[in-house]
Structures are given as C-alpha cells and as structure tokens.
Amino acid sequence: MRYVYIALIVILTAVVVLFQFQNLTAVTISLFTLSITMPASLLVFAVYALGMVTGGALLSLLRTWINRATRKPY
C-alpha cells in the first residue's frame, strides 16, 4: 500500500508541474488602483490556497458558535 501512496504522490506532483508549465501566460489582476501581473498557474494556486484558509477559518468559526450555543450552563 505504501507504494501506491508514493505512486499517487508522484503522479499528482507531475500533473501539478505539467499544469504550471502549460499555463505560463501572464494575467493581470486589478482591484481599484492596484494592478498585479502574474502567471495564470500561480493565480490558480493562490486562489486555491486562499480558499482553503478562508474555508477552514469559517468552518472553525461555525463549530465554535455551535459548541457555545449547545453548551449547558453551569
């Protein structure tokens, strides 16, 4: 089973590297007066990482609210 996991990691890494090399086209992102130019693959990974961070924070916040709302008073 260990070799299956290693093979999956190698395949996933190869797909990510291939994606990066095929999406080197520069894209420009503008927000108000700020403008940033970066490769499309970097933008995709940045948006994905930002989504993971904000999604995890939101899930943690909701769990805290639910736990506090269902906790019995002392």
C-alpha positions as CSV (number, residue, x, y, z in Angstrom):
1,M,0.0,0.0,0.0
2,R,2.9,2.3,0.7
3,Y,4.0,2.1,-3.0
4,V,0.5,3.0,-4.1
5,Y,0.7,6.2,-2.0
6,I,4.1,7.0,-3.3
7,A,2.9,6.5,-6.9
8,L,-0.1,8.7,-6.3
9,I,2.1,11.5,-4.9
10,V,4.4,11.2,-7.9
11,I,1.5,11.3,-10.3
12,L,-0.1,14.3,-8.6
13,T,3.2,16.2,-8.5
14,A,3.7,15.5,-12.2
15,V,0.3,16.8,-13.0
16,V,0.9,20.0,-11.0
17,V,4.2,20.6,-12.6
18,L,2.7,20.0,-16.1
19,F,-0.1,22.4,-15.3
20,Q,2.4,25.0,-14.2
21,F,4.4,24.8,-17.4
22,Q,1.4,24.8,-19.7
23,N,-0.1,27.9,-18.0
24,L,2.8,30.4,-18.1
25,T,0.7,33.1,-19.8
26,A,0.7,36.3,-17.8
27,V,-2.6,37.6,-16.5
28,T,-3.3,41.0,-14.9
29,I,-5.5,41.3,-11.9
30,S,-6.9,44.8,-11.0
31,L,-8.5,45.9,-7.8
32,F,-9.3,49.6,-7.5
33,T,-5.9,51.2,-8.4
34,L,-3.8,48.2,-7.6
35,S,-2.7,46.0,-10.5
36,I,-0.7,42.8,-10.4
37,T,0.6,40.7,-13.3
38,M,1.5,37.0,-12.6
39,P,1.4,33.7,-14.4
40,A,-2.0,32.0,-14.6
41,S,-0.9,28.9,-12.8
42,L,0.3,31.0,-9.8
43,L,-3.0,32.7,-9.7
44,V,-4.9,29.4,-9.7
45,F,-2.8,28.1,-6.8
46,A,-3.0,31.4,-4.9
47,V,-6.8,31.4,-5.2
48,Y,-6.9,27.7,-4.1
49,A,-4.7,28.3,-1.1
50,L,-6.8,31.4,-0.1
51,G,-9.9,29.4,-0.4
52,M,-8.5,26.6,1.9
53,V,-7.5,29.2,4.5
54,T,-10.8,31.1,4.5
55,G,-12.9,28.0,4.3
56,G,-11.1,26.4,7.2
57,A,-11.4,29.6,9.3
58,L,-15.1,29.8,8.5
59,L,-15.7,26.1,9.4
60,S,-13.8,26.6,12.7
61,L,-15.8,29.7,13.5
62,L,-19.1,27.8,12.8
63,R,-18.0,24.9,15.0
64,T,-17.2,27.3,17.8
65,W,-20.5,29.0,17.6
66,I,-22.4,25.7,17.5
67,N,-20.5,24.4,20.5
68,R,-21.1,27.5,22.5
69,A,-24.8,27.6,21.6
70,T,-25.3,23.9,22.6
71,R,-23.2,24.0,25.8
72,K,-25.2,23.6,29.0
73,P,-24.9,26.5,31.5
74,Y,-23.0,25.7,34.7
